[in-house]
Amino acid sequence: MNDAIIVGSGPNGLAAAITLARAGLSVRVLEGAQVPGGGCRTEELTLPGFRHDVCSAVHPLAAASPFFAQLDLAALGVTLRTPKIAFAQPLDGGRAAWLAGSVDETAGGLGLDGRAYRRLLEAFVRQAPLIVPDLLAPLRPVPAHPLATARFGLSGLLPVSMVARRFRTDEARALLAGAAAHTMLPLTAPATGAFAMMFMMLAHAVGWPVVEGGTARLVDAMTAELASHGGDVETGRWVRSLADLPRARVVLLDVTPRQFVHLAGDALPARARSSLGRFKYGPGVCKVDWALSGPVPWQASPCREAGTIHIGGTFDEVASGEAEVLAGRHPERPFCLVAQPGVVDPTRAPADRQTLWGYCHVPAGSTVDMSGRIEAQIERFAPGFSDLILARSVRTAADMERYNPNYVGGDINGGAATLLQTVFRPTPRWNPYRTALPGVYLCSSSTPPGGGVHGMCGLGAARAALADL
Ligand SMILES: Cc1cc2nc3c(=O)[nH]c(=O)nc-3n(C[C@H](O)[C@H](O)[C@H](O)COP(=O)(O)OP(=O)(O)OC[C@H]3O[C@@H](n4cnc5c(N)ncnc54)[C@H](O)[C@@H]3O)c2cc1C
């Protein structure tokens, strides 16, 4: 009998497994897919020699995560490559907003808004080593650095549409919109200001790196670390019911509430089932990967050096595209997140070739292929882009859920990042990782701190399990 069974080998499942194995427990991870890693896989999706990140590609959260700080990533074969420009956002007329290096450097590129930018971010970036670990922990207990974190939280409670009123230029306002739109919330929603500021703070504090060779290297590192503590991962083993699990002292589930309710069946008390049933999922994504014959010919030169490009034009245009998605429509000009790892990692494609990664938001469960609209948006800011396409791979939101059942309706964050669900995720229990079933814990991104590759949900769940043991 193992001490701990983990269902699911996403970064959170593996972080939980490593934490328990290090504490001396015997650990086994059961993964349904043939390859471990959940949202952290890299595959030749298009042509031989083109290595694409199937899901996550850009890793400010991993770079800032207290969980990953405990691993000797370099010794485990992981090299983070940080582009000079973290992210850029092209505007019509060959202009672009960009965030790079220090607050001063970015403020310098924002002209009239330079001073306002400094005032918004300078103090928070200085205090990032205190604030970030608090934001990556459950927000229910008093944070470790209450003053710094409360100051950040209070400024960020505003919708990003109000934060943007500090700025007069299209560039500064667009930069905020692009950072906030990662949340898949309306840009008028409370706390979208905090998300925008958090992503910008991370960009200044740790950069927006990619993993050399692809995100899967992170999973290779995590499985190696787990093995060094005696744990293992069994792939190709879908768990259909908790009743089918081998006996163990604790069970940690890297799944979302809907799947948990299904797996637990009648064992779960009705009250817990209805509380978990109220958990809200966000919109989906349509993801596209391209094999290109050369680098994207962005009109605005900062975009050529940026690892991530936020495409959607001005603040108002991004806001209206996102509002359409939330109203259940597919925008003609969607907001798109695009990553070009080739700016710092030549290993992703054969010589002189490039990979490009991108997605746009779509209504939950969408079966619409948005590749044409995404390509039109890229072409708008990089004329000639379409001529470079050698091959593409497309996954609609419905395909995303078929690929990984944790992407309910194509939601890549394990549940909507509304203010309420950021604080009370997945349900309003004091310890968010415990469930109504003794010895059974949730450890996925449906628990705090939410979506992203940081392993902190797994770490939190493992600590709860260890405390109970
Ligand atoms: C297109 C896309 C782009 C993204 N971009 C980024 C990015 O750039 N940066 C970033 O930080 N984050 C990004 N993310 C989000 C990130 O990938 C997720 O937040 C993260 O992977 C969540 O980790 P997890 O361990 O909670 O779940 P997952 O990574 O989803 O892993 C869950 C695992 O559990 C397995 N599983 C589920 N049910 C069962 C079952 N019943 N039996 C057995 N196994 C089961 C699944 O197969 C899967 O392997 C992106 C996600 C997507 C889809």
The ligand as an ORCA input file, in Angstrom:
! r2SCAN-3c Opt
* xyz 0 1
  C      -3.298     26.725    -24.148
  C      -2.794     26.968    -22.752
  C      -1.837     27.936    -22.522
  C      -1.356     28.161    -21.235
  N      -0.344     29.052    -21.069
  C       0.227     29.178    -19.853
  C       1.430     29.913    -19.723
  O       2.006     30.360    -20.710
  N       1.962     30.042    -18.461
  C       1.376     29.468    -17.365
  O       1.892     29.638    -16.248
  N       0.241     28.737    -17.483
  C      -0.330     28.561    -18.695
  N      -1.424     27.751    -18.848
  C      -2.098     27.226    -17.649
  C      -1.383     26.016    -17.027
  O      -1.031     25.090    -18.020
  C      -2.308     25.374    -16.004
  O      -2.783     26.344    -15.096
  C      -1.577     24.285    -15.227
  O      -1.126     23.263    -16.090
  C      -2.506     23.691    -14.186
  O      -1.837     22.647    -13.558
  P      -2.630     21.486    -12.818
  O      -1.608     20.554    -12.291
  O      -3.593     22.087    -11.867
  O      -3.529     20.768    -13.942
  P      -3.154     20.178    -15.357
  O      -1.858     20.698    -15.827
  O      -4.345     20.397    -16.206
  O      -2.969     18.622    -15.100
  C      -4.036     17.778    -14.749
  C      -3.615     16.353    -15.105
  O      -4.544     15.443    -14.502
  C      -4.846     14.425    -15.431
  N      -6.150     13.889    -15.087
  C      -7.313     14.576    -15.008
  N      -8.313     13.745    -14.654
  C      -7.767     12.520    -14.482
  C      -8.302     11.252    -14.112
  N      -9.601     11.091    -13.841
  N      -7.459     10.191    -14.053
  C      -6.141     10.338    -14.325
  N      -5.584     11.521    -14.692
  C      -6.395     12.597    -14.754
  C      -4.824     15.136    -16.766
  O      -4.639     14.228    -17.833
  C      -3.648     16.083    -16.597
  O      -2.440     15.473    -16.979
  C      -1.896     27.453    -20.132
  C      -2.841     26.471    -20.361
  C      -3.266     26.202    -21.660
  C      -4.231     25.091    -21.911
*
